[in-house]
Amino acid sequence: MGWIYVIIGGVLEIGWATGLSLSEGFTKPGPSIITSVLILISFYFFSNSMKLLPIGTAYAVFTGIGAAGTAVVGMVFLNEGFSLLKVVFISLLIFGVIGLKMSDKEENDAGRSY
């Protein structure tokens, strides 16, 4: 269940990070309200994930999902420019997050539980 919480929180982070841009420094009321609500919900799920997962892994996955997802949203929907190098580094970030999750599973299998 901890992984579900951190994934939901990370996906919501994509929404609020994008909303920060669209709110233009919280000067637009609609995007500002949506962004604020998404921040609260995102951190609710993230904080619940840390009850069940190691903090370092949970935080890395949370921010990795948010960073990679926000970069993709920026390239695809906000005309922030696309380059092969960006895709390579986003892929490295995703593989790093997957590696952290896999290494946490190995530690849990060795008798360590959260």
All heavy atoms as an XYZ file, in Angstrom:
854
protein
N       0.817     -1.198      0.000
C       0.000      0.000      0.000
C       0.861      1.263      0.000
O       0.470      2.268     -0.554
C      -0.920     -0.051      1.223
C      -2.049      0.913      1.167
S      -3.156      0.424     -0.148
C      -4.415      1.590      0.032
N       2.042      1.177      0.629
C       2.937      2.328      0.665
C       3.351      2.787     -0.718
O       3.449      3.993     -0.982
N       3.585      1.817     -1.616
C       3.971      2.176     -2.983
C       2.829      2.851     -3.720
O       3.055      3.772     -4.505
C       4.473      0.946     -3.742
C       5.798      0.507     -3.231
C       6.072     -0.623     -2.515
C       7.027      1.218     -3.343
N       7.402     -0.652     -2.182
C       8.016      0.460     -2.681
C       7.394      2.423     -3.932
C       9.335      0.867     -2.588
C       8.716      2.822     -3.842
C       9.674      2.056     -3.189
N       1.617      2.424     -3.469
C       0.459      3.066     -4.103
C       0.358      4.511     -3.637
O       0.151      5.425     -4.442
C      -0.831      2.276     -3.804
C      -0.774      0.921     -4.500
C      -2.070      3.057     -4.238
C      -1.873     -0.037     -4.109
N       0.545      4.733     -2.322
C       0.492      6.097     -1.792
C       1.557      6.992     -2.412
O       1.277      8.131     -2.793
C       0.675      6.090     -0.273
C      -0.477      5.563      0.520
C      -0.262      4.973      1.761
C      -1.795      5.641      0.066
C      -1.315      4.481      2.519
C      -2.845      5.151      0.815
C      -2.599      4.575      2.038
O      -3.634      4.097      2.781
N       2.781      6.492     -2.496
C       3.854      7.336     -3.024
C       3.654      7.604     -4.511
O       3.939      8.704     -4.992
C       5.253      6.747     -2.713
C       5.641      5.631     -3.640
C       6.317      7.820     -2.738
N       3.114      6.649     -5.250
C       2.856      6.866     -6.676
C       1.744      7.897     -6.861
O       1.868      8.816     -7.685
C       2.529      5.536     -7.382
C       3.794      4.677     -7.454
C       1.947      5.774     -8.772
C       3.562      3.238     -7.880
N       0.663      7.772     -6.087
C      -0.420      8.764     -6.182
C       0.122     10.146     -5.827
O      -0.142     11.135     -6.530
C      -1.603      8.378     -5.270
C      -2.298      7.130     -5.795
C      -2.603      9.537     -5.167
C      -3.320      6.536     -4.834
N       0.890     10.236     -4.745
C       1.472     11.521     -4.354
C       2.374     12.091     -5.432
O       2.340     13.293     -5.718
N       3.183     11.237     -6.059
C       4.075     11.691     -7.124
C       3.338     12.167     -8.352
O       3.704     13.174     -8.967
N       2.278     11.456     -8.714
C       1.477     11.881     -9.876
C       0.799     13.221     -9.582
O       0.753     14.112    -10.442
C       0.448     10.791    -10.257
C      -0.551     11.301    -11.268
C       1.168      9.552    -10.792
N       0.302     13.376     -8.362
C      -0.304     14.655     -7.990
C       0.740     15.766     -7.960
O       0.419     16.933     -8.229
C      -1.013     14.537     -6.641
C      -2.274     13.674     -6.649
C      -2.768     13.434     -5.234
C      -3.363     14.311     -7.494
N       1.991     15.416     -7.658
C       3.066     16.415     -7.708
C       3.232     16.961     -9.120
O       3.498     18.147     -9.300
C       4.387     15.826     -7.210
C       5.492     16.860     -7.183
C       6.843     16.318     -6.782
O       6.980     15.112     -6.526
O       7.786     17.123     -6.725
N       3.076     16.109    -10.113
C       3.137     16.579    -11.501
C       2.073     17.653    -11.716
O       2.335     18.693    -12.322
C       2.922     15.411    -12.490
C       4.034     14.385    -12.349
C       2.829     15.930    -13.928
C       3.753     13.060    -13.062
N       0.873     17.397    -11.184
C      -0.219     18.362    -11.323
C       0.065     19.678    -10.638
O      -0.122     20.748    -11.219
N       0.565     19.616     -9.380
C       0.771     20.894     -8.698
C       1.997     21.633     -9.207
O       2.009     22.866     -9.213
C       0.735     20.783     -7.182
C       1.778     20.017     -6.427
C       1.621     18.804     -5.842
C       3.111     20.433     -6.093
N       2.769     18.433     -5.186
C       3.695     19.418     -5.319
C       3.865     21.575     -6.384
C       4.997     19.494     -4.823
C       5.160     21.650     -5.900
C       5.707     20.618     -5.129
N       3.015     20.903     -9.649
C       4.182     21.588    -10.215
C       3.799     22.300    -11.512
O       4.203     23.444    -11.753
C       5.310     20.592    -10.461
N       2.987     21.635    -12.318
C       2.489     22.267    -13.547
C       1.594     23.450    -13.185
O       1.658     24.517    -13.800
C       1.714     21.245    -14.401
O       2.575     20.132    -14.674
C       1.240     21.856    -15.695
N       0.762     23.264    -12.155
C      -0.123     24.335    -11.703
C       0.635     25.558    -11.216
O       0.179     26.695    -11.392
N       1.798     25.340    -10.594
C       2.608     26.485    -10.167
C       2.975     27.357    -11.359
O       2.946     28.585    -11.274
C       3.878     26.015     -9.455
C       3.736     25.533     -8.022
C       5.071     24.983     -7.515
C       3.252     26.644     -7.118
N       3.315     26.709    -12.450
C       3.647     27.460    -13.660
C       2.424     28.176    -14.217
O       2.479     29.359    -14.559
C       4.226     26.513    -14.716
O       4.461     27.199    -15.919
N       1.308     27.454    -14.271
C       0.094     28.031    -14.847
C      -0.529     29.118    -13.970
O      -1.257     29.976    -14.467
C      -0.935     26.927    -15.115
C      -0.509     25.853    -16.117
C      -1.564     24.754    -16.209
C      -0.237     26.461    -17.480
N      -0.247     29.094    -12.666
C      -0.814     30.111    -11.769
C      -0.066     31.440    -11.867
O      -0.526     32.446    -11.336
C      -0.785     29.627    -10.323
O       0.533     29.643     -9.807
N       1.076     31.423    -12.552
C       1.910     32.613    -12.749
C       2.181     33.335    -11.430
O       1.843     34.506    -11.241
C       1.282     33.550    -13.780
C       1.198     32.922    -15.161
C       0.594     33.819    -16.216
O       0.392     35.025    -15.959
O       0.323     33.296    -17.317
N       2.800     32.584    -10.510
C       3.149     33.163     -9.213
C       1.942     33.397     -8.324
O       1.915     34.345     -7.553
N       0.961     32.532     -8.422
C      -0.288     32.620     -7.657
C      -1.052     33.915     -7.936
O      -1.755     34.431     -7.077
C      -0.038     32.449     -6.150
C       0.309     31.040     -5.766
C       1.612     30.696     -5.452
C      -0.668     30.062     -5.721
C       1.930     29.389     -5.095
C      -0.357     28.748     -5.370
C       0.954     28.422     -5.062
N      -0.930     34.431     -9.163
C      -1.677     35.634     -9.533
C      -2.986     35.296    -10.244
O      -3.842     36.165    -10.378
C      -0.836     36.553    -10.448
O      -0.466     35.824    -11.632
C       0.417     37.037     -9.727
N      -3.132     34.061    -10.699
C      -4.374     33.622    -11.329
C      -5.143     32.767    -10.321
O      -4.657     31.704     -9.908
C      -4.087     32.830    -12.602
C      -3.497     33.661    -13.711
C      -3.372     32.841    -14.973
C      -2.986     33.728    -16.135
N      -2.908     32.952    -17.383
N      -6.344     33.195     -9.919
C      -7.065     32.504     -8.846
C      -7.386     31.039     -9.128
O      -7.179     30.182     -8.259
C      -8.347     33.309     -8.688
C      -8.087     34.622     -9.331
C      -7.037     34.389    -10.359
N      -7.888     30.707    -10.291
C      -8.279     29.327    -10.599
C      -7.129     28.345    -10.477
O      -7.187     27.404     -9.680
N      -6.071     28.553    -11.259
C      -4.924     27.650    -11.148
C      -4.282     27.666     -9.755
O      -3.777     26.644     -9.293
C      -3.945     28.168    -12.203
C      -4.796     28.874    -13.190
C      -5.931     29.464    -12.396
N      -4.331     28.801     -9.072
C      -3.753     28.896     -7.728
C      -4.503     28.017     -6.739
O      -3.886     27.317     -5.919
C      -3.772     30.349     -7.235
O      -2.974     31.155     -8.058
N      -5.814     28.029     -6.809
C      -6.628     27.211     -5.905
C      -6.409     25.732     -6.196
O      -6.191     24.929     -5.281
C      -8.120     27.592     -6.017
C      -8.331     28.991     -5.440
C      -9.010     26.571     -5.307
C      -9.695     29.592     -5.744
N      -6.451     25.366     -7.468
C      -6.241     23.964     -7.855
C      -4.850     23.496     -7.412
O      -4.702     22.402     -6.867
C      -6.446     23.780     -9.372
C      -7.919     24.009     -9.722
C      -5.977     22.406     -9.829
C      -8.201     24.119    -11.208
N      -3.843     24.326     -7.625
C      -2.481     23.992     -7.224
C      -2.391     23.759     -5.720
O      -1.797     22.779     -5.261
C      -1.500     25.099     -7.652
O      -1.533     25.213     -9.076
C      -0.087     24.811     -7.192
N      -2.995     24.648     -4.950
C      -2.961     24.524     -3.483
C      -3.628     23.235     -3.015
O      -3.110     22.542     -2.132
C      -3.646     25.732     -2.836
O      -2.971     26.917     -3.178
N      -4.756     22.903     -3.615
C      -5.456     21.666     -3.245
C      -4.610     20.446     -3.622
O      -4.479     19.499     -2.836
C      -6.852     21.615     -3.906
C      -7.489     20.240     -3.752
C      -7.753     22.696     -3.324
N      -4.017     20.472     -4.809
C      -3.175     19.348     -5.231
C      -1.957     19.185     -4.329
O      -1.542     18.051     -4.040
C      -2.742     19.516     -6.692
C      -3.832     19.317     -7.743
C      -3.295     19.627     -9.137
C      -4.389     17.909     -7.687
N      -1.386     20.296     -3.857
C      -0.244     20.206     -2.940
C      -0.658     19.489     -1.660
O       0.034     18.580     -1.189
C       0.320     21.612     -2.624
C       1.057     22.170     -3.838
C       1.249     21.572     -1.410
C       1.458     23.633     -3.716
N      -1.780     19.889     -1.100
C      -2.246     19.275      0.147
C      -2.522     17.782     -0.031
O      -2.092     16.962      0.793
C      -3.504     19.984      0.648
C      -3.301     21.404      1.160
C      -4.648     22.074      1.457
C      -2.423     21.400      2.403
N      -3.213     17.421     -1.091
C      -3.538     16.008     -1.315
C      -2.270     15.199     -1.597
O      -2.091     14.088     -1.099
C      -4.572     15.848     -2.451
C      -5.884     16.549     -2.080
C      -4.832     14.378     -2.745
C      -6.868     16.668     -3.241
N      -1.375     15.772     -2.399
C      -0.122     15.100     -2.732
C       0.685     14.801     -1.475
O       1.173     13.677     -1.280
C       0.686     15.977     -3.691
O       1.959     15.449     -3.931
N       0.822     15.788     -0.605
C       1.592     15.575      0.621
C       0.878     14.652      1.596
O       1.534     13.956      2.378
C       1.966     16.909      1.272
C       3.205     17.499      0.669
C       3.120     18.451     -0.335
C       4.462     17.079      1.071
C       4.257     18.980     -0.910
C       5.603     17.602      0.509
C       5.503     18.560     -0.488
N      -0.429     14.612      1.554
C      -1.168     13.653      2.375
C      -0.770     12.228      1.992
O      -0.426     11.409      2.848
C      -2.676     13.858      2.216
C      -3.486     12.739      2.816
C      -3.700     12.676      4.185
C      -4.011     11.732      2.007
C      -4.422     11.627      4.746
C      -4.742     10.686      2.562
C      -4.945     10.640      3.929
O      -5.648      9.606      4.474
N      -0.804     11.931      0.674
C      -0.441     10.590      0.225
C       1.037     10.300      0.475
O       1.402      9.207      0.910
C      -0.789     10.389     -1.255
C      -2.233     10.092     -1.488
C      -3.086     11.077     -1.961
C      -2.761      8.845     -1.216
C      -4.432     10.811     -2.162
C      -4.102      8.568     -1.408
C      -4.941      9.558     -1.888
N       1.883     11.290      0.222
C       3.314     11.102      0.450
C       3.601     10.825      1.926
O       4.358      9.912      2.258
C       4.081     12.331     -0.040
C       5.545     12.302      0.271
C       6.334     11.227     -0.083
C       6.139     13.364      0.928
C       7.688     11.203      0.206
C       7.485     13.351      1.227
C       8.263     12.276      0.862
N       2.992     11.581      2.818
C       3.236     11.364      4.247
C       2.739      9.990      4.696
O       3.367      9.348      5.538
C       2.597     12.474      5.085
O       1.199     12.421      5.005
N       1.633      9.524      4.124
C       1.158      8.175      4.454
C       2.106      7.103      3.926
O       2.260      6.049      4.549
C      -0.252      7.948      3.922
C      -1.294      8.568      4.820
O      -1.161      8.550      6.038
N      -2.325      9.135      4.238
N       2.737      7.366      2.799
C       3.678      6.380      2.252
C       4.877      6.203      3.176
O       5.416      5.108      3.299
C       4.143      6.782      0.853
O       5.112      7.814      0.896
N       5.265      7.276      3.854
C       6.444      7.189      4.724
C       6.175      6.413      6.018
O       7.111      6.077      6.736
C       6.983      8.575      5.028
C       7.651      9.194      3.815
S       8.599     10.667      4.202
C       7.335     11.762      4.771
N       4.930      6.113      6.299
C       4.611      5.241      7.433
C       4.962      3.794      7.099
O       5.153      2.975      7.987
C       3.122      5.322      7.778
C       2.678      6.663      8.295
C       1.170      6.663      8.509
C       0.654      8.036      8.861
N      -0.816      8.057      8.952
N       5.032      3.494      5.796
C       5.208      2.118      5.351
C       6.515      1.863      4.601
O       6.897      0.715      4.406
C       4.027      1.736      4.441
C       2.642      1.911      5.071
C       1.562      1.857      4.015
C       2.420      0.864      6.138
N       7.181      2.921      4.157
C       8.401      2.787      3.355
C       9.543      3.560      4.001
O       9.300      4.525      4.734
C       8.162      3.355      1.952
C       7.040      2.744      1.120
C       6.824      3.550     -0.148
C       7.358      1.306      0.787
N      10.781      3.181      3.706
C      11.919      3.971      4.186
C      11.836      5.393      3.621
O      11.505      5.583      2.445
C      13.138      3.238      3.627
C      12.658      1.885      3.234
C      11.207      2.016      2.941
N      12.153      6.376      4.438
C      11.983      7.774      4.046
C      12.807      8.128      2.801
O      12.324      8.823      1.911
C      12.312      8.727      5.215
C      11.983     10.162      4.827
C      13.743      8.575      5.659
C      12.080     11.149      5.967
N      14.044      7.654      2.736
C      14.888      7.994      1.592
C      14.330      7.467      0.285
O      14.307      8.161     -0.729
N      13.875      6.230      0.303
C      13.302      5.631     -0.892
C      11.997      6.309     -1.259
O      11.770      6.643     -2.421
C      13.079      4.119     -0.677
O      14.319      3.520     -0.314
C      12.541      3.463     -1.933
N      11.135      6.529     -0.266
C       9.841      7.171     -0.531
C      10.050      8.557     -1.129
O       9.400      8.920     -2.113
C       9.010      7.257      0.746
N      10.965      9.326     -0.554
C      11.185     10.682     -1.048
C      11.783     10.671     -2.447
O      11.385     11.452     -3.306
C      12.090     11.457     -0.083
C      12.215     12.902     -0.462
C      11.120     13.759     -0.387
C      13.422     13.420     -0.911
C      11.227     15.085     -0.749
C      13.543     14.752     -1.268
C      12.446     15.585     -1.187
O      12.547     16.892     -1.547
N      12.729      9.775     -2.700
C      13.336      9.701     -4.029
C      12.305      9.323     -5.084
O      12.282      9.893     -6.180
C      14.482      8.692     -4.024
N      11.436      8.371     -4.765
C      10.406      7.960     -5.725
C       9.411      9.098     -5.937
O       9.044      9.415     -7.067
C       9.701      6.668     -5.258
C       8.507      6.348     -6.139
C      10.689      5.508     -5.254
N       8.972      9.728     -4.851
C       8.024     10.838     -4.921
C       8.557     11.962     -5.814
O       7.890     12.403     -6.741
C       7.751     11.349     -3.503
C       6.895     12.573     -3.404
C       5.526     12.495     -3.600
C       7.447     13.799     -3.074
C       4.730     13.626     -3.482
C       6.660     14.927     -2.950
C       5.290     14.842     -3.161
N       9.773     12.403     -5.528
C      10.336     13.503     -6.311
C      10.732     13.063     -7.717
O      10.644     13.854     -8.657
C      11.549     14.136     -5.604
O      12.536     13.134     -5.379
C      11.134     14.781     -4.299
N      11.134     11.797     -7.868
C      11.480     11.297     -9.200
C      10.287     11.268    -10.125
O      10.367     11.697    -11.284
N       9.156     10.774     -9.604
C       7.930     10.769    -10.406
C       7.550     12.201    -10.763
O       7.236     12.510    -11.915
C       6.775     10.082     -9.647
C       7.028      8.584     -9.514
C       5.430     10.333    -10.343
C       6.081      7.878     -8.552
N       7.607     13.077     -9.775
C       7.245     14.474    -10.016
C       8.163     15.159    -11.008
O       7.709     15.853    -11.923
N       9.466     14.960    -10.844
C      10.432     15.621    -11.728
C      10.327     15.100    -13.157
O      10.257     15.888    -14.115
C      11.842     15.419    -11.192
N      10.309     13.790    -13.313
C      10.227     13.214    -14.662
C       8.898     13.567    -15.315
O       8.856     13.987    -16.481
C      10.407     11.701    -14.600
N       7.814     13.408    -14.566
C       6.492     13.703    -15.122
C       6.325     15.160    -15.487
O       5.766     15.492    -16.539
N       6.819     16.042    -14.641
C       6.706     17.476    -14.921
C       7.547     17.856    -16.131
O       7.122     18.673    -16.955
C       7.124     18.298    -13.681
O       6.301     17.905    -12.579
C       6.952     19.780    -13.929
N       8.712     17.266    -16.268
C       9.542     17.537    -17.444
C       8.833     17.092    -18.722
O       8.842     17.807    -19.733
C      10.896     16.839    -17.306
N       8.202     15.924    -18.683
C       7.464     15.426    -19.857
C       6.278     16.339    -20.163
O       6.045     16.707    -21.323
C       7.015     13.962    -19.648
C       6.060     13.521    -20.739
C       8.224     13.043    -19.588
N       5.525     16.722    -19.133
C       4.386     17.631    -19.340
C       4.873     18.943    -19.953
O       4.257     19.478    -20.883
C       3.626     17.885    -18.019
C       2.663     19.063    -18.143
C       2.861     16.640    -17.589
N       5.986     19.460    -19.443
C       6.535     20.693    -19.990
C       6.906     20.572    -21.455
O       6.612     21.464    -22.259
N       7.525     19.446    -21.809
C       7.925     19.258    -23.212
C       6.714     19.052    -24.118
O       6.667     19.599    -25.216
C       8.866     18.051    -23.339
C      10.246     18.299    -22.817
S      11.409     16.965    -23.193
C      10.747     15.608    -22.255
N       5.742     18.265    -23.659
C       4.623     17.887    -24.514
C       3.550     18.972    -24.580
O       3.035     19.280    -25.661
C       4.005     16.549    -24.041
C       2.747     16.214    -24.815
C       5.023     15.422    -24.165
N       3.223     19.573    -23.437
C       2.074     20.480    -23.400
C       2.426     21.958    -23.248
O       1.609     22.818    -23.576
C       1.131     20.091    -22.253
C       0.540     18.728    -22.412
C       0.980     17.680    -21.629
C      -0.459     18.487    -23.357
C       0.441     16.406    -21.763
C      -0.988     17.227    -23.508
C      -0.547     16.184    -22.716
N       3.609     22.279    -22.754
C       3.938     23.677    -22.472
C       5.034     24.225    -23.391
O       5.614     25.272    -23.101
C       4.343     23.841    -20.998
C       3.299     23.382    -19.971
C       3.847     23.508    -18.557
C       2.012     24.185    -20.131
N       5.323     23.528    -24.458
C       6.304     23.972    -25.465
C       7.651     24.358    -24.858
O       8.246     25.362    -25.223
C       5.734     25.152    -26.268
C       4.481     24.785    -27.005
O       4.388     23.712    -27.585
N       3.489     25.665    -26.971
N       8.143     23.529    -23.934
C       9.425     23.820    -23.300
C      10.609     23.251    -24.067
O      11.728     23.320    -23.609
C       9.414     23.302    -21.857
C       8.478     24.090    -20.976
C       8.523     23.677    -19.525
O       9.234     22.696    -19.188
O       7.845     24.327    -18.733
N      10.355     22.704    -25.190
C      11.437     22.194    -26.011
C      11.720     20.730    -25.735
O      11.686     20.274    -24.595
N      11.969     20.000    -26.776
C      12.234     18.568    -26.721
C      13.629     18.315    -27.250
O      14.032     18.884    -28.257
C      11.200     17.830    -27.587
C      11.469     16.366    -27.721
C      10.998     15.487    -26.771
C      12.196     15.872    -28.790
C      11.238     14.124    -26.883
C      12.442     14.518    -28.928
C      11.960     13.648    -27.972
N      14.381     17.485    -26.548
C      15.678     17.078    -27.071
C      15.942     15.645    -26.639
O      15.428     15.178    -25.616
C      16.799     17.997    -26.567
O      17.084     17.741    -25.216
N      16.733     14.973    -27.422
C      17.113     13.601    -27.105
C      17.845     13.533    -25.770
O      17.647     12.618    -24.981
C      17.964     13.015    -28.233
C      18.347     11.547    -28.082
C      17.096     10.683    -27.985
C      19.197     11.106    -29.248
N      18.671     14.544    -25.496
C      19.412     14.569    -24.239
C      18.463     14.648    -23.034
O      18.680     13.961    -22.025
C      20.373     15.749    -24.237
C      21.569     15.668    -23.298
C      22.350     14.377    -23.483
C      22.465     16.865    -23.484
N      17.399     15.438    -23.132
C      16.411     15.510    -22.053
C      15.776     14.140    -21.827
O      15.610     13.706    -20.686
C      15.314     16.523    -22.373
C      15.688     17.953    -22.149
C      14.479     18.849    -22.406
C      14.811     20.303    -22.244
N      13.630     21.164    -22.470
N      15.426     13.468    -22.896
C      14.803     12.146    -22.791
C      15.766     11.155    -22.150
O      15.368     10.344    -21.302
C      14.313     11.656    -24.176
C      13.818     10.224    -24.098
C      13.223     12.579    -24.716
N      17.031     11.222    -22.514
C      18.032     10.325    -21.931
C      18.120     10.547    -20.420
O      18.092      9.586    -19.638
C      19.418     10.529    -22.598
C      20.520      9.854    -21.791
C      19.395     10.022    -24.024
N      18.183     11.805    -19.982
C      18.319     12.077    -18.555
C      17.038     11.794    -17.776
O      17.095     11.348    -16.622
C      18.827     13.496    -18.318
C      20.285     13.630    -18.655
C      20.687     14.477    -19.664
C      21.243     12.884    -17.977
C      22.022     14.597    -19.991
C      22.583     12.995    -18.304
C      22.981     13.850    -19.306
N      15.894     12.007    -18.384
C      14.634     11.618    -17.738
C      14.598     10.097    -17.586
O      14.189      9.573    -16.547
C      13.417     12.135    -18.533
C      13.323     13.660    -18.418
C      12.122     11.495    -18.035
C      12.324     14.294    -19.374
N      15.060      9.391    -18.599
C      15.115      7.926    -18.524
C      16.057      7.467    -17.416
O      15.746      6.522    -16.682
C      15.569      7.339    -19.867
O      14.658      7.671    -20.874
N      17.194      8.123    -17.282
C      18.118      7.790    -16.192
C      17.457      8.000    -14.831
O      17.625      7.191    -13.917
C      19.386      8.644    -16.289
C      20.408      8.231    -17.329
C      21.522      9.281    -17.412
C      20.997      6.881    -16.987
N      16.713      9.075    -14.712
C      15.998      9.350    -13.462
C      14.997      8.244    -13.157
O      14.932      7.728    -12.041
C      15.292     10.706    -13.559
C      14.489     11.164    -12.361
C      15.384     11.353    -11.153
C      13.765     12.452    -12.694
N      14.252      7.843    -14.156
C      13.249      6.786    -13.973
C      13.923      5.464    -13.610
O      13.482      4.767    -12.689
C      12.366      6.647    -15.236
C      11.494      7.883    -15.381
C      11.514      5.382    -15.175
C      10.791      8.009    -16.723
N      15.009      5.123    -14.293
C      15.714      3.884    -13.965
C      16.301      3.941    -12.554
O      16.344      2.936    -11.852
C      16.801      3.573    -15.002
C      16.253      3.013    -16.278
C      16.447      3.687    -17.478
C      15.526      1.834    -16.291
C      15.935      3.181    -18.656
C      15.014      1.318    -17.471
C      15.220      1.998    -18.658
N      16.749      5.115    -12.124
C      17.254      5.260    -10.765
C      16.170      5.022     -9.726
O      16.386      4.351     -8.710
N      14.986      5.541     -9.990
C      13.857      5.335     -9.082
C      13.478      3.853     -9.037
O      13.245      3.291     -7.961
C      12.656      6.214     -9.495
C      11.390      5.806     -8.787
C      12.964      7.678     -9.235
N      13.439      3.217    -10.187
C      13.132      1.783    -10.234
C      14.200      0.996     -9.471
O      13.884      0.075     -8.710
C      13.015      1.297    -11.696
C      11.769      1.887    -12.350
C      12.983     -0.231    -11.764
C      11.701      1.701    -13.859
N      15.462      1.376     -9.638
C      16.545      0.710     -8.922
C      16.407      0.858     -7.415
O      16.636     -0.097     -6.661
N      16.014      2.041     -6.963
C      15.791      2.227     -5.533
C      14.679      1.327     -5.019
O      14.796      0.723     -3.963
C      15.424      3.690     -5.245
C      16.576      4.638     -5.039
C      16.058      6.066     -4.939
C      17.343      4.281     -3.790
N      13.601      1.247     -5.779
C      12.485      0.396     -5.364
C      12.937     -1.058     -5.302
O      12.633     -1.771     -4.361
C      11.303      0.533     -6.306
C      10.108     -0.306     -5.833
C       9.015     -0.357     -6.861
C       7.837     -1.159     -6.403
N       8.102     -2.500     -5.954
N      13.684     -1.496     -6.299
C      14.147     -2.881     -6.324
C      15.119     -3.158     -5.177
O      15.063     -4.217     -4.566
C      14.794     -3.194     -7.671
C      13.782     -3.235     -8.807
S      14.529     -3.378    -10.449
C      15.432     -4.892    -10.285
N      15.995     -2.219     -4.866
C      16.944     -2.442     -3.776
C      16.228     -2.457     -2.433
O      16.626     -3.188     -1.530
C      18.045     -1.386     -3.786
O      17.534     -0.120     -3.418
N      15.162     -1.687     -2.292
C      14.377     -1.716     -1.062
C      13.700     -3.066     -0.908
O      13.645     -3.618      0.177
C      13.331     -0.591     -1.067
C      12.535     -0.564      0.220
O      13.152     -0.571      1.296
O      11.294     -0.536      0.137
N      13.223     -3.637     -1.995
C      12.586     -4.952     -1.950
C      13.595     -6.004     -1.506
O      13.282     -6.855     -0.689
C      11.995     -5.316     -3.313
C      11.274     -6.662     -3.323
C      10.744     -6.981     -4.693
C       9.986     -8.269     -4.789
N      10.313     -9.342     -3.916
N      14.819     -5.927     -2.009
C      15.854     -6.880     -1.616
C      16.157     -6.772     -0.127
O      16.332     -7.776      0.552
C      17.130     -6.652     -2.431
C      16.992     -7.066     -3.886
C      18.207     -6.697     -4.714
O      19.233     -6.286     -4.133
O      18.129     -6.814     -5.938
N      16.199     -5.547      0.419
C      16.445     -5.369      1.845
C      15.302     -5.954      2.657
O      15.519     -6.585      3.681
C      16.621     -3.893      2.176
C      17.927     -3.319      1.677
C      18.020     -1.822      1.901
O      17.120     -1.243      2.550
O      18.985     -1.217      1.429
N      14.073     -5.744      2.198
C      12.906     -6.300      2.907
C      12.921     -7.821      2.860
O      12.563     -8.469      3.839
C      11.613     -5.762      2.319
C      11.327     -4.332      2.761
O      11.849     -3.872      3.763
N      10.513     -3.648      1.985
N      13.329     -8.388      1.726
C      13.396     -9.851      1.610
C      14.459    -10.421      2.540
O      14.359    -11.561      2.979
C      13.702    -10.271      0.169
C      12.530    -10.007     -0.762
O      11.398     -9.796     -0.267
O      12.746    -10.018     -1.995
N      15.465     -9.630      2.884
C      16.546    -10.098      3.756
C      16.179     -9.971      5.233
O      17.008    -10.163      6.098
C      17.822     -9.306      3.465
N      14.934     -9.616      5.533
C      14.497     -9.589      6.920
C      14.198     -8.211      7.462
O      13.734     -8.056      8.568
N      14.464     -7.179      6.697
C      14.191     -5.816      7.127
C      12.788     -5.455      6.687
O      12.437     -5.627      5.522
C      15.207     -4.896      6.477
C      15.167     -3.500      6.970
C      16.313     -2.742      6.326
N      16.247     -1.369      6.728
C      16.910     -0.409      6.136
N      17.697     -0.694      5.122
N      16.815      0.816      6.550
N      11.952     -4.959      7.565
C      10.591     -4.623      7.167
C      10.230     -3.231      7.645
O      10.720     -2.756      8.662
C       9.605     -5.637      7.713
O       9.607     -5.602      9.110
N       9.327     -2.598      6.886
C       8.839     -1.254      7.203
C       7.345     -1.270      7.194
O       6.700     -1.886      6.467
C       9.356     -0.225      6.190
C      10.821      0.044      6.364
C      11.756     -0.679      5.667
C      11.252      0.997      7.267
C      13.095     -0.445      5.837
C      12.588      1.235      7.433
C      13.505      0.530      6.719
O      14.824      0.767      6.895
